[in-house]
Amino acid sequence: MKIWAYVTDKNQNPIPGKQDHSQLMMYIWEALKLKRDHGSEFNDFILWSTHRDPRDRKPVHPNKNGFFRYYPKNSAKEVQGDSDGESLSHQLAIEALTSLSTIPFKIGNRDLSLKFEYFDKDYQSTRLQFGSDKYFYPDAIGYLSKDSPMYDEWGGKVALEIFVTHSCEPDKVKAFESHNIPILEVKIADSIRFRKELNKQAFTPEDLEDYFEKLRAIFSQQVFAKILSDPLVTQYSRAIIKKLRGALDSSNDKMSHVAREITLLERESARYKQHLEQLKISKKQELDSFQSSLLEMQVSFEQSKLDLHQQYQSQLRISKFYTVVGVVFAGVLTTLMLFLLALPHINYELAARLVVDYFNWVKP
């Protein structure tokens, strides 16, 4: 059951309002307070079920347990999904969450603030059929604004599941993901559940309203959630594939260009290598020729040095011979001079000429 209802006058004419497609709606605590405090005014209204199509709506009445109920003749029309059923904590959490146009989700370490245009919450709008007889009822389906994150990735919508006592069934998650429907699951911890319901205590409409506003304040700050189904819608997937193919083609073109450049560089490298080998051969030949010339010059130098040594030895022998001859001649000359000087009649002129001739002879 729901904790809100549409409102018309006694003639079943819709009453304009600001909520939910501009038609007046009333929360359960508002209806209970109006019935309790202003019974005559309450009787001027008719409360209706939450079906989006007015033709499907049935009259409902506020129940003190915190829900709108069908009248007995319409009780067979009540439908329960596969969620937490009649839990007030569950229903109030759905209403508090979907009353926000922007929901700041916290998914693990990731902040994901989603913007919504509106929400589907009645069972006919949210009922999804997969196969011939398999039905699922998300707690709500939120339709994202075009400027919201994940709009393209999730095809503009996301199913919301409120986890109070029962987590989303694996079959449901698998079916939704296989049909490209994302699911965000919000866990309502025991610490923030409706305490009087949890303790099975009586509560007033004011208690319901206070709890609702408390949840709204909490959710407007941060909503811890888990992504159960995270598909990429076909259109978005195709766009991503097209983009990736374009990037791949561009990469292939660049690789082909680089391959051509590498081929040219390899050819240039081969030419330079060949030139280097030729240069090495040429320089080696020049070095061999230089070494051969140097060896010849060394042999010639050694031969010249040997010749000079031999000449020196020859000159030395001649010099020694001349020295000996000079010494002998000097001795003879000295003896002759002494002899001449010993003569009674000294021939000084002849002695002087002999000395001069001697020095001219020994002078180099």
C-alpha positions in Angstrom: 0.0 0.0 0.0 0.9 3.6 -0.4 1.3 6.5 2.1 0.0 9.1 -0.3 -3.2 9.5 -2.4 -4.6 11.8 -5.1 -7.3 14.2 -4.0 -10.5 15.3 -5.8 -13.6 17.2 -4.7 -16.9 15.4 -4.1 -17.7 15.6 -7.8 -14.4 13.8 -8.7 -12.9 16.9 -10.2 -9.1 17.1 -9.7 -7.8 19.8 -7.4 -4.8 21.7 -8.9 -1.6 21.3 -6.9 2.1 21.6 -7.2 3.0 18.0 -6.5 3.1 15.1 -8.9 2.1 16.5 -12.3 0.2 19.5 -10.9 -2.6 17.5 -9.2 -3.1 17.8 -5.5 -1.9 14.8 -3.5 -2.1 14.1 0.2 0.3 12.2 2.5 -1.2 9.8 5.0 -0.4 12.0 8.0 -2.1 15.0 6.3 -5.2 12.9 5.7 -5.2 11.5 9.3 -4.8 14.9 10.8 -7.5 16.4 8.6 -9.9 13.6 9.4 -9.1 13.9 13.2 -9.2 17.7 13.5 -11.5 18.8 10.6 -13.8 16.0 9.9 -16.4 18.0 8.0 -13.7 19.5 5.7 -12.2 16.0 5.2 -15.6 14.7 4.0 -15.5 17.3 1.2 -12.7 15.3 -0.5 -12.3 12.0 -2.2 -9.0 10.2 -1.9 -7.8 8.0 -4.8 -5.2 5.4 -5.4 -1.8 6.3 -7.0 -2.4 5.0 -10.5 -1.0 7.4 -13.1 -4.0 6.9 -15.4 -7.1 8.4 -13.7 -9.3 5.7 -15.2 -7.5 3.1 -13.1 -7.8 4.9 -9.8 -10.0 3.5 -7.0 -11.2 5.3 -3.8 -9.0 4.8 -0.7 -9.2 5.8 2.9 -6.5 6.6 5.5 -5.9 3.8 8.0 -4.5 4.5 11.5 -1.7 2.1 10.8 -0.2 4.6 8.4 -1.4 3.5 5.0 -4.1 4.3 2.6 -6.4 1.3 2.1 -8.9 0.4 -0.5 -12.5 0.0 0.5 -13.5 -3.6 0.9 -15.2 -3.8 -2.4 -11.9 -2.9 -4.1 -9.6 -4.9 -1.9 -9.1 -7.5 -4.7 -7.4 -4.8 -6.7 -4.6 -4.4 -4.1 -1.3 -5.6 -5.5 1.9 -6.2 -3.6 5.3 -6.4 -5.3 8.3 -8.3 -4.2 9.6 -5.7 -1.8 9.3 -5.1 1.9 5.4 -5.1 1.7 3.6 -3.1 4.4 6.7 -1.8 6.2 6.2 1.9 7.1 10.0 2.5 7.2 10.1 1.1 3.6 7.2 3.2 2.2 8.3 6.4 4.0 11.8 5.9 2.7 10.5 5.6 -0.8 8.5 8.8 -0.5 11.3 10.8 1.2 13.8 9.7 -1.4 11.5 10.4 -4.4 10.5 13.8 -3.0 14.0 15.1 -3.9 14.7 16.4 -7.4 18.5 15.9 -6.8 19.7 12.9 -4.9 23.4 12.9 -3.7 24.2 9.2 -3.8 27.4 7.8 -2.2 28.4 4.6 -3.9 31.5 3.2 -2.2 34.1 6.0 -2.5 32.2 7.6 -5.4 29.9 10.6 -5.2 27.1 10.4 -7.8 24.6 13.3 -7.6 21.7 12.4 -9.9 19.0 14.9 -11.1 15.5 13.6 -11.7 12.6 14.9 -13.7 10.0 12.7 -12.0 9.4 9.3 -10.5 7.0 6.5 -11.2 5.9 4.8 -7.9 2.5 3.1 -8.5 2.6 -0.5 -9.3 1.1 -0.2 -12.8 3.7 2.3 -13.9 6.6 0.4 -12.4 5.5 -3.1 -13.3 8.0 -4.7 -15.7 7.3 -8.0 -17.5 10.0 -10.2 -18.7 8.8 -13.3 -20.5 5.2 -14.4 -20.5 4.4 -14.6 -16.8 7.3 -13.0 -14.9 6.6 -9.6 -13.3 8.7 -7.3 -11.2 7.8 -4.2 -9.3 10.6 -1.8 -8.5 10.0 0.5 -5.6 10.3 3.4 -7.9 11.6 4.3 -11.4 13.4 7.6 -11.6 13.6 9.5 -14.9 16.8 11.5 -15.1 17.2 15.0 -16.4 19.2 15.3 -19.6 22.0 17.2 -17.8 22.3 14.6 -15.1 25.2 12.2 -14.8 24.5 8.7 -16.2 21.7 10.0 -18.4 23.3 8.5 -21.6 24.8 5.5 -19.9 21.5 4.4 -18.3 19.2 5.6 -21.0 17.7 8.3 -18.8 16.2 6.1 -16.1 17.1 4.0 -13.1 15.2 1.7 -10.8 15.3 2.4 -7.1 15.1 -0.3 -4.5 14.8 0.4 -0.8 16.4 -2.3 1.3 14.9 -2.5 4.8 14.6 -6.2 5.7 14.9 -7.8 2.2 17.5 -7.2 -0.4 16.7 -7.2 -4.1 16.3 -10.7 -5.4 19.1 -12.1 -7.6 16.6 -13.1 -10.3 15.3 -9.6 -10.4 18.8 -8.1 -10.7 19.7 -10.5 -13.5 16.5 -9.8 -15.4 16.9 -6.0 -15.1 20.5 -6.1 -16.2 19.8 -8.3 -19.2 17.1 -5.8 -20.3 19.4 -2.8 -19.8 17.7 -1.4 -16.7 20.0 -0.1 -13.9 19.2 -0.7 -10.3 20.3 1.4 -7.3 19.7 -0.1 -3.9 19.4 2.1 -0.8 19.9 0.3 2.6 17.8 1.7 5.5 19.9 0.8 8.6 18.1 -0.1 11.8 19.4 3.2 13.3 17.2 5.3 11.0 14.1 3.0 10.8 10.8 4.3 12.1 11.4 3.6 15.7 7.8 3.3 16.9 7.0 0.8 14.1 10.1 -1.2 14.9 9.1 -1.3 18.6 5.5 -2.0 17.8 4.4 1.2 19.6 1.4 3.3 18.8 2.1 6.4 16.8 0.4 9.6 15.7 0.2 11.3 12.3 2.8 13.8 13.7 5.2 11.0 14.3 4.9 9.9 10.7 5.4 13.4 9.5 8.4 14.0 11.7 10.0 10.7 10.6 9.4 11.6 6.9 11.0 15.0 7.3 13.9 13.5 9.2 14.5 11.1 6.3 14.3 13.9 3.8 16.9 15.9 5.7 19.2 12.8 5.8 18.7 12.0 2.1 19.2 15.6 1.0 22.8 15.4 2.5 23.9 11.9 1.4 22.3 8.6 0.4 24.4 5.5 0.7 23.6 3.2 -2.2 24.9 0.2 -4.1 24.7 -0.4 -7.8 23.1 -3.8 -8.4 22.6 -3.5 -12.1 24.9 -1.3 -14.2 24.2 -2.0 -17.9 25.1 0.3 -20.8 22.0 0.9 -23.0 22.3 -0.2 -26.6 22.3 3.3 -28.1 25.0 4.5 -25.7 27.0 1.3 -26.2 26.9 1.8 -30.0 28.1 5.4 -29.6 30.9 4.2 -27.4 31.8 1.4 -29.9 31.7 3.9 -32.8 34.0 6.2 -30.8 36.3 3.4 -30.0 36.4 2.2 -33.6 37.2 5.8 -34.7 40.0 5.9 -32.1 41.2 2.5 -33.3 41.2 3.6 -36.9 43.1 6.7 -36.0 45.6 4.6 -34.0 46.0 2.2 -37.0 46.6 5.2 -39.3 49.2 6.5 -36.9 50.8 3.1 -36.6 50.9 2.7 -40.4 52.5 6.2 -40.6 55.0 5.2 -37.9 55.7 1.9 -39.7 56.5 3.7 -42.9 58.8 6.1 -41.1 60.5 3.2 -39.4 61.0 1.5 -42.9 62.5 4.7 -44.2 64.8 5.0 -41.2 65.8 1.4 -41.5 66.7 2.0 -45.2 68.7 5.1 -44.3 70.4 3.2 -41.5 71.3 0.4 -43.9 72.8 3.0 -46.3 74.8 4.7 -43.5 75.9 1.3 -42.3 77.1 0.4 -45.8 78.9 3.7 -46.2 80.4 3.2 -42.7 81.7 -0.2 -43.7 83.2 1.2 -46.9 84.8 4.1 -45.0 86.2 1.6 -42.5 87.7 -0.4 -45.3 89.2 2.7 -47.0 90.6 4.0 -43.7 92.0 0.6 -42.9 93.8 0.5 -46.3 95.1 4.0 -45.6 96.3 2.9 -42.2 98.0 -0.2 -43.6 99.7 1.9 -46.2 100.8 4.4 -43.6 102.1 1.7 -41.4 104.0 0.1 -44.3 105.5 3.5 -45.1 106.3 4.1 -41.5 108.0 0.7 -41.3 110.0 1.5 -44.4 111.0 4.8 -42.9 112.0 3.1 -39.7 114.1 0.6 -41.7 115.7 3.4 -43.6 116.3 5.4 -40.4 117.9 2.4 -38.8 120.1 1.9 -41.9 121.0 5.6 -41.9 121.8 5.5 -38.2 124.0 2.4 -38.9 125.7 4.2 -41.8 126.3 7.3 -39.7 127.7 5.1 -37.0 130.0 3.4 -39.4 131.1 6.8 -40.8 131.7 8.0 -37.3 133.8 5.0 -36.5 135.8 5.5 -39.7 136.3 9.2 -39.0 137.2 8.4 -35.5 139.9 5.9 -36.8 141.2 8.5 -39.2 141.2 11.1 -36.5 143.1 8.8 -34.3 145.6 8.1 -37.1 146.0 11.8 -37.7 146.5 12.4 -34.0 149.2 9.7 -33.9 150.8 11.0 -37.0 150.6 14.5 -35.6 152.1 13.5 -32.4 154.9 11.6 -34.2 155.4 14.6 -36.5 155.4 17.0 -33.6 157.9 14.9 -31.9 160.1 14.8 -35.0 159.6 18.5 -35.5 160.4 19.2 -31.9 163.5 17.1 -32.2 164.5 18.9 -35.4 164.0 22.3 -33.8 166.0 21.3 -30.9 168.6 20.0 -33.3 168.6 23.3 -35.2 168.7 25.3 -32.0 171.7 23.2 -31.0 173.6 24.1 -34.0 176.3 26.7 -33.6 174.7 28.9 -36.2 171.0 29.0 -35.4 168.7 29.3 -38.5 165.7 30.9 -36.8 163.9 31.6 -40.0 163.9 28.0 -41.0 162.7 26.9 -37.6 159.8 29.4 -37.7 158.7 28.3 -41.1 158.7 24.7 -40.0 156.4 25.6 -37.0 154.0 27.5 -39.3 153.9 24.6 -41.8 153.1 22.2 -39.1 150.1 24.1 -37.8 148.8 24.6 -41.3 149.1 20.9 -41.8 147.3 19.9 -38.6 144.6 22.6 -39.0 141.3 21.1 -40.1 
